[in-house]
């Protein structure tokens, strides 16, 4: 293989890597939920029923699933926008921050009566 061809292949590979690394992630079409006190990382369920899905996040919440807690101090395997990490169960030293919810896109909602009145998928109580 000639040096010129090798250089062209190398340049193409580098540009492909740059394009992939700068691409934005597709928006999440579901909400994180927890279902067990032994669970660490939440699962993702669709916001709405589609095709062969039997449960949406909203119907699972009615059945007893809950939203994980959002916090920034202890990294977990589930990270959302804004530097927030999600975990299913609080540890002994953790507690929730009253009246504060973190949205799916990392936005913080403080004392939002509409959101606090009824738990909704995609909104996570803040913990410390």
KAMO-V304025 format. One line per field, one symbol per residue. ss: DSSP state (H for helix, E for strand, C for the rest). psi: psi as a letter, one per 20 degrees, with the letter a starting at -180 (. if undefined). burial: 1 if it has 24 or more other ideal C-beta (glycine too) atoms within 12 Angstrom, else 0. Layout:
BEGIN
ss->???
psi->???
burial->???
END
This chain:
BEGIN
ss->CCHHHHHHHHHHHHHHHHHHHHCCCCCCCEEEEECCCCCCCCEEEECCCCCCCCCCHHHHHHCCCECCEEECCCCCCCEEHHHEEEECCCCCCCCEEEEEEEECCCCEEECCHHHHHCCCCCEEEEEC
psi->pqhggghggggggghhgggghiqqqqqpjrqpqqiqiipgpqrpqqhqppdjpiprhghhhhiiqrprqprihopaioprqjjqqpqhpqrhiqqqopjpqprhjiqpoplohghhhppqqjpppqr.
burial->00000000000000000000000000010111110000000111111000000011110110001111111100010111000111111100000000011111000110000010001111111110
END
